[in-house]
Amino acid sequence: MTTEKQTFVYILSPVRGATDYEKQTVNAHAESLRKRGEYVFNPAEDAPQEDKTGYNIVIKELGFLKKMSTENNRLDILWKLGGIKASEGSRVDVGMGYALGLRINLVDIFDKEEATGPQLAFKTIKEITEKTELETPCQDRMNKKLEKFTNENETIIDWDTEMLSEDQEWQRINLGLALGHLAKNPNFKIRMGNLVGEDPEDKKSYPKVIKEIERRQNVGEQIFSSR
């Protein structure tokens, strides 16, 4: 008799700026998965959100996604189309999940009638979940970037703090792809490029995460725990 492997599920959903309704919907979905016996990682609960720079949040999330890439796995997405500011983290998560080859499942969409900001990541999700056998434009772009990472073994991440255009949104997806590639290839180097806009010292941010990864790589410090 074969024993079925436990399913691992990473919940990609709004965290900062999430409304009470969105939090309740995400938590209810997570609880329903746990009752089915699936192993759930919900960043709102399972990542150290109090982290000052954001580095430990990203590494905790990426470590789970890395483990998922070798197990029975799924990325459950509850996507927020609107809000005061579009979620940077969700864009990065899309890139990480894709780079690690995780199965993508679109569960719910918030703010359908009030979309704000660029929607390149959502377009990517829709293309992937339409289950066409043809490679879509967004997938083609991501695959070419991953191939470039493999050939060059390092990348420079430019960053604009506004994220008002698809080009700026692509920076977030691109960082996610780089992080996912790093999880599979520990010798891959990620470096901070041009930073446009302000990055306040007292707020967590992806530029701080990139700089911390670069610092650790420069001095030979471990990125992922061996445990």
Secondary structure as GFF3:
##gff-version 3
##sequence-region A 1 227
A	DSSP	beta_strand	8	12	.	.	.	ID=ss1
A	DSSP	alpha_helix	20	35	.	.	.	ID=ss2
A	DSSP	beta_strand	39	41	.	.	.	ID=ss3
A	DSSP	alpha_helix	43	46	.	.	.	ID=ss4
A	DSSP	alpha_helix	55	68	.	.	.	ID=ss5
A	DSSP	beta_strand	73	80	.	.	.	ID=ss6
A	DSSP	alpha_helix	88	99	.	.	.	ID=ss7
A	DSSP	beta_strand	104	110	.	.	.	ID=ss8
A	DSSP	alpha_helix	120	129	.	.	.	ID=ss9
A	DSSP	alpha_helix	137	152	.	.	.	ID=ss10
A	DSSP	beta_strand	154	160	.	.	.	ID=ss11
A	DSSP	alpha_helix	166	184	.	.	.	ID=ss12
A	DSSP	beta_strand	189	196	.	.	.	ID=ss13
A	DSSP	alpha_helix	206	219	.	.	.	ID=ss14
###
